[in-house]
């Protein structure tokens, strides 16, 4: 699925949602109109986006319609993403869960707890994004699963907990919904420590998925006597990984996070083939071991006042040399795209500010906003790749002329890098030497200004002098 992120909103909406089958062609037309309105102004309230009272009423009626669900709205996007993934030999599936807080929306029915609090109310969302590891192109959303959390009942016993349906099942259910990996393809789940769930690993094995995940539990492991470094078999996964010596060193750029500035870190790495044993008393489909490779990357000498970085990863792909281990670490590092996607939903599309009346309507709105949030994310991601691409491969020649008129820094704009930076400056990006690359918020604001001027140019061309 290749979509030009900067094409006009109506063309984009028809491309993404035009194949939706909702039982009546008029419903599909309404869906395209809603997507077009929200794509033109993602952060607007629904009345503001729909502009007229009739359009607003039609939008709310559409979201309340019980004849279809959120899956029907996003199915065309899922299909496009799945089709793109089947045209790659190897695809990364970046997975994570986030929460949306609707505590202040008292009229929203069907809410559940957010986090571990019984006071905050909303819903959770499990997302799987598909990515080409060769080009780093975001293919789209492979699976989207909103759900209501169920907190453990007060005073619950261990026996009762084992019988209750666990929230962790969302991991195995997500790959079951995506289905068997096509023949001659390699699909690799990349996820955080929440996916350290043995039933999820076995579901991956059954359906043909590989995985790269961050270890949470210090599980029992075994190493064959013939394996190199077998003397380091400590019997437990984390203990073993921390006992192995470093085999390579890389200088890695650590992005800014949690009020900590961006910095460079000197990281060591090691790896080892292991046989992870099934839990003795925990959940599993069958008492069979998982053959995998543990990879530890760590910072032995962090700057003063900084927490040392350490990742202990488990991968089902064979790792025979340090370069393959570093590749696995790089894949795990790309999980930050999911955080940006969820931020685009919350901040760019302001999904927590939309006050619809039911959870079903909220999830339908989520289905419309998901491709829009991805569009924002792809704009930012594209801006950081292939910077020397010709400018007219990114935007039209007349849009280049508008940029030159609005941004006086350049006499000519010939490369994609110059295009993106000029667009970002129109959105408030300062573009100083010390600044990082532009984010999707400034890029989107700048592009909307370009589109407004382009609309004015086209309108002026239609008007004859009186």
C-alpha positions in Angstrom: 0.0 0.0 0.0 1.7 3.2 -1.2 -0.2 6.4 -0.3 1.0 9.9 -1.0 0.6 11.5 2.5 0.3 15.0 1.1 -2.4 14.4 -1.5 -5.6 16.3 -1.1 -7.9 15.1 1.7 -10.8 14.1 -0.6 -8.7 12.0 -2.8 -7.0 10.4 0.2 -10.3 9.6 1.9 -11.8 8.0 -1.2 -8.7 5.9 -1.6 -8.6 4.7 2.0 -12.4 4.2 2.7 -14.0 3.9 -0.7 -14.1 0.1 -0.6 -16.0 -0.1 2.7 -19.1 -2.3 2.5 -21.7 -1.0 4.9 -24.9 -2.4 3.4 -25.8 0.8 1.5 -23.6 2.9 -0.9 -24.9 6.0 0.8 -23.2 5.0 4.0 -19.9 4.6 2.2 -20.3 8.0 0.7 -21.0 9.4 4.2 -17.9 7.7 5.6 -15.8 9.3 2.9 -17.2 12.7 3.6 -16.5 12.3 7.4 -13.0 11.1 6.7 -12.4 14.0 4.3 -13.6 16.5 6.9 -11.5 15.1 9.7 -8.4 14.7 7.4 -8.6 18.3 6.5 -8.7 19.3 10.2 -7.7 16.4 12.4 -7.8 18.3 15.7 -11.2 19.9 15.1 -14.3 19.0 17.1 -16.9 17.1 15.1 -19.2 20.1 14.6 -16.3 22.2 13.5 -15.0 19.6 11.1 -18.5 19.0 9.6 -19.1 22.8 9.4 -22.9 22.7 8.9 -25.6 21.6 11.3 -26.9 19.1 8.7 -23.4 17.6 8.2 -22.9 17.4 12.0 -26.3 15.6 12.5 -25.4 13.2 9.6 -22.0 12.5 11.2 -23.5 11.7 14.6 -26.2 9.5 13.0 -23.6 7.6 11.1 -21.6 6.9 14.2 -24.7 5.7 16.1 -25.9 3.4 13.3 -26.1 -0.2 14.6 -26.0 -1.7 11.1 -22.2 -1.9 11.1 -19.3 -1.9 13.5 -15.9 -0.3 13.7 -14.3 -3.3 12.0 -16.4 -2.7 8.9 -15.1 0.9 8.7 -11.4 0.1 9.0 -11.5 -3.2 7.1 -10.4 -1.5 3.8 -7.3 -0.1 5.5 -6.6 -3.4 7.1 -6.9 -5.1 3.7 -4.6 -2.6 2.0 -2.0 -3.1 4.8 -2.2 -6.9 4.6 -1.8 -6.8 0.8 1.3 -4.6 1.1 2.8 -7.0 3.7 2.3 -10.0 1.4 4.5 -8.3 -1.2 7.5 -8.2 1.2 9.6 -11.2 2.1 10.0 -9.8 5.6 7.6 -7.5 7.6 7.9 -6.2 11.1 4.7 -6.0 13.1 5.2 -3.4 15.8 2.7 -4.0 18.7 1.7 -2.1 21.9 -1.2 -1.2 24.1 -2.3 2.3 25.2 -5.2 3.8 27.1 -7.6 6.6 26.4 -9.0 8.6 29.4 -12.7 9.7 29.2 -13.1 10.3 32.9 -14.7 13.7 32.3 -17.1 12.5 29.6 -19.9 11.5 31.9 -22.3 10.9 29.0 -20.1 8.2 27.4 -21.7 4.8 28.2 -19.7 1.6 28.5 -16.4 2.9 29.9 -14.1 0.9 32.0 -11.1 1.5 34.3 -7.9 3.1 32.9 -4.6 1.8 34.4 -4.9 0.4 37.9 -7.3 3.1 39.1 -11.0 2.6 39.7 -11.4 6.4 39.4 -10.1 7.0 35.9 -12.4 5.7 33.2 -12.0 5.1 29.4 -10.8 2.2 27.2 -7.6 0.4 26.1 -6.3 -0.1 22.6 -4.0 -2.8 21.3 -2.4 -1.7 18.0 -0.3 -3.6 15.5 1.5 -1.5 12.8 3.2 -3.1 9.8 6.6 -1.8 8.7 9.1 -2.6 5.9 12.5 -3.2 7.7 14.4 -2.5 4.6 13.0 0.9 3.8 11.5 1.7 7.2 8.2 2.5 5.3 5.1 2.3 7.5 2.7 0.1 5.6 -0.3 0.8 7.8 -2.3 -0.7 10.7 -2.5 -4.5 10.6 -4.8 -4.9 13.6 -6.7 -2.5 15.9 -8.3 -4.0 19.0 -10.1 -1.6 21.5 -11.2 -3.2 24.7 -12.5 -2.5 28.2 -10.3 -3.4 31.1 -11.6 -5.5 33.9 -9.8 -4.9 37.2 -9.3 -7.9 39.5 -12.1 -8.2 42.0 -11.2 -7.2 45.5 -10.2 -10.2 47.6 -9.8 -12.4 44.5 -8.1 -15.7 45.3 -5.3 -17.4 43.3 -7.7 -20.1 42.1 -10.3 -17.5 41.0 -7.6 -15.5 39.1 -6.6 -18.6 37.1 -10.2 -19.0 36.0 -10.7 -15.4 35.0 -10.1 -14.3 31.4 -6.8 -12.4 31.5 -6.1 -9.1 29.7 -2.8 -10.6 28.4 -4.9 -12.7 25.9 -5.1 -9.7 23.7 -1.6 -10.6 22.4 -2.5 -14.1 21.2 -5.9 -12.9 20.0 -4.3 -10.2 17.8 -2.3 -12.7 15.8 -5.2 -15.1 15.6 -7.2 -12.4 14.1 -4.5 -11.5 11.6 -4.2 -15.2 10.7 -1.5 -17.6 9.5 1.6 -16.1 8.0 1.6 -16.6 4.2 3.9 -19.1 2.8 7.4 -17.9 1.9 7.0 -14.8 4.1 8.5 -13.8 7.5 6.4 -11.7 9.8 8.1 -10.6 13.0 6.2 -9.3 16.0 8.2 -6.6 17.8 6.8 -5.8 21.3 7.6 -4.7 24.8 7.7 -6.7 28.1 3.8 -6.9 28.2 4.1 -9.6 25.5 6.2 -11.8 27.8 3.3 -14.3 27.8 4.0 -18.0 27.1 0.6 -18.6 25.4 1.4 -15.7 23.0 4.7 -17.3 22.1 3.1 -20.6 21.4 0.4 -18.9 19.3 3.2 -17.3 17.3 4.9 -20.7 16.8 1.6 -22.3 15.7 0.7 -19.6 13.2 4.3 -19.1 11.8 5.3 -15.8 13.4 8.7 -14.9 14.7 9.0 -12.4 17.5 11.4 -9.9 19.1 10.3 -8.9 22.6 11.7 -7.4 25.8 12.0 -10.0 28.6 9.9 -9.4 31.8 10.2 -12.7 33.6 13.4 -14.6 34.6 12.2 -17.8 33.0 13.8 -21.2 33.3 16.1 -22.0 30.3 18.4 -24.8 29.2 21.5 -24.7 26.9 22.6 -27.8 25.0 25.9 -29.2 26.2 27.3 -28.8 22.7 26.5 -25.1 22.6 29.3 -22.6 22.9 29.4 -20.8 26.3 27.4 -23.5 27.9 29.4 -23.0 31.0 27.4 -19.8 31.5 24.1 -21.7 31.9 22.7 -20.1 35.0 19.3 -21.8 34.7 17.4 -18.5 34.3 17.0 -16.2 31.3 18.0 -12.8 32.8 20.7 -14.3 35.0 22.2 -16.0 32.0 22.1 -12.9 29.9 23.9 -10.8 32.5 26.6 -13.4 33.0 27.6 -13.5 29.4 30.5 -11.3 28.3 30.1 -8.5 25.8 31.1 -9.4 22.2 30.7 -6.0 20.5 30.3 -2.3 21.2 28.4 0.4 19.4 27.8 4.2 19.9 24.0 4.6 19.8 22.0 7.8 19.9 19.3 7.7 22.7 16.3 10.0 21.9 15.1 12.5 24.4 12.5 11.1 26.8 11.0 11.7 30.3 12.7 15.2 30.6 16.0 13.6 29.7 17.9 15.2 26.8 19.0 13.3 23.7 22.4 11.7 24.3 24.9 9.2 22.8 25.5 6.0 24.7 28.3 3.4 24.3 26.5 0.1 24.4 27.8 -3.4 24.7 26.0 -6.5 23.4 25.9 -10.3 23.8 23.7 -13.1 22.6 23.1 -16.8 23.3 20.8 -19.5 22.0 18.5 -20.9 24.7 15.6 -23.3 25.1 13.0 -21.5 27.2 11.1 -24.0 29.4 7.3 -23.9 29.7 6.0 -22.5 33.0 5.5 -25.1 35.7 2.3 -23.6 37.0 1.5 -20.7 34.6 -0.7 -20.8 31.5 0.5 -22.6 28.4 -1.2 -24.5 25.5 1.2 -27.4 25.7 4.2 -28.3 27.8 6.8 -27.7 25.0 9.9 -25.5 25.1 10.6 -22.5 22.9 13.9 -22.3 21.0 15.1 -18.7 20.9 18.1 -16.3 21.2 18.5 -14.0 24.2 20.2 -10.7 23.4 21.3 -8.3 26.0 22.4 -4.7 25.2 23.6 -2.5 28.1 25.4 0.7 29.1 28.3 -0.1 31.5 29.3 3.6 32.1 26.3 5.9 31.9 26.7 9.7 32.4 26.5 10.9 36.0 22.9 11.1 37.1 21.6 9.0 34.2 20.0 5.5 34.5 22.1 3.0 32.7 20.3 1.6 29.6 19.7 -2.2 29.5 17.5 -4.2 27.2 17.2 -8.0 27.5 15.5 -9.2 24.4 14.2 -12.6 23.3 14.2 -13.4 19.5 13.1 -16.5 17.6 15.3 -15.6 14.6 18.7 -17.3 14.5 21.5 -15.0 15.6 25.0 -16.1 14.5 27.0 -12.9 14.7 27.0 -9.5 16.4 25.6 -7.7 13.3 22.5 -9.9 13.4 22.1 -9.1 17.2 22.4 -5.4 16.5 19.7 -5.7 13.8 17.3 -7.2 16.4 18.1 -4.3 18.8 17.4 -1.8 16.0 14.0 -3.4 15.3 13.1 -3.2 18.9 14.1 0.5 18.9 11.7 1.2 16.2 8.8 0.6 18.6 8.9 4.3 19.3 6.8 4.7 16.2 3.9 3.2 18.1 4.2 5.8 20.8 4.2 8.5 18.2 1.1 6.9 16.5 -0.8 6.9 19.8 0.3 10.5 20.4 -1.0 11.4 17.0 -4.4 9.9 17.9 -4.5 11.7 21.3 -2.8 15.1 20.4 -3.1 15.4 16.7 -6.7 13.9 16.3 -7.7 14.8 19.9 -9.7 11.6 20.2 -10.1 12.0 24.0 -11.9 15.3 23.4 -14.7 14.0 21.1 -17.9 13.6 23.2 -20.0 10.9 21.6 -22.6 9.0 23.6 -21.6 5.3 23.4 -18.4 3.2 23.3 -19.5 1.7 20.0 -19.7 5.2 18.4 -16.3 6.1 20.0 -14.7 3.0 18.4 -16.2 3.8 15.0 -14.7 7.3 15.3 -11.4 5.6 16.3 -11.6 3.5 13.1 -11.9 6.7 11.0 -9.2 8.6 12.9 -6.6 5.7 12.8 -5.7 6.1 9.1 -5.7 9.9 9.7 -3.2 9.6 12.6 -1.1 7.3 10.5 -1.1 9.9 7.7 0.3 12.4 10.2 2.9 9.9 11.3 3.9 9.0 7.7 4.4 12.7 6.9 6.9 13.0 9.7 8.6 9.7 8.9 8.9 10.5 5.2 10.4 13.9 6.1 13.4 12.1 7.7 14.0 9.6 4.9 15.3 10.1 1.4 16.1 13.7 2.0 17.8 14.2 -1.4 14.7 13.0 -3.3 13.7 15.7 -5.9 11.2 18.1 -4.5 8.6 17.5 -7.2 8.6 13.8 -6.3 7.1 14.9 -2.9 4.7 17.8 -3.9 3.5 19.3 -7.1 5.4 22.0 -8.9 2.7 24.6 -8.1 3.0 23.7 -4.4 6.8 24.3 -4.6 6.0 27.7 -6.0 3.6 28.4 -3.1 6.4 27.4 -0.6 8.8 29.7 -2.3 6.3 32.5 -2.0 5.5 31.9 1.7 9.0 30.9 2.9 11.6 33.5 1.9 14.6 31.6 3.1 15.1 29.8 -0.3 15.4 31.1 -3.8 14.8 27.6 -5.0 13.6 24.4 -3.5 15.0 21.3 -5.2 15.2 18.5 -2.6 12.7 16.8 -0.3 14.7 18.0 2.7 14.2 21.6 1.7 10.5 20.9 1.1 9.9 19.4 4.5 11.9 22.1 6.4 10.1 24.9 4.5 6.7 23.3 5.3 7.7 22.8 9.0 8.8 26.5 9.3 5.3 27.5 8.2 4.0 25.4 11.1 6.2 27.1 13.7 9.4 25.0 13.4 12.4 27.3 14.2 14.9 25.2 12.2 18.0 26.1 14.3 21.2 24.0 14.1 20.5 22.7 17.6 16.9 21.6 16.8 16.0 18.0 16.1 14.1 17.0 12.9 10.6 18.6 12.6 7.7 16.7 14.2 4.3 15.8 12.6 2.5 18.7 14.4 4.6 21.4 12.8 4.7 19.6 9.5 0.9 19.3 9.4 0.2 22.9 10.4 2.6 24.1 7.7 1.1 21.8 5.1 -2.5 23.0 5.9 -1.3 26.6 5.3 0.1 25.6 1.9 -3.2 23.8 1.1 -5.2 26.9 2.0 -3.1 29.1 -0.3 -3.3 26.5 -3.1 -7.1 26.5 -2.8 -7.0 30.3 -3.1 -4.8 30.1 -6.2 -7.2 27.6 -7.8 -10.3 29.7 -6.9 -8.6 32.8 -8.3 -8.0 31.0 -11.6 -11.8 30.2 -11.8 -12.9 33.8 -11.2 -12.9 36.2 -14.2 -12.2 39.9 -13.7 -15.4 41.9 -13.6 
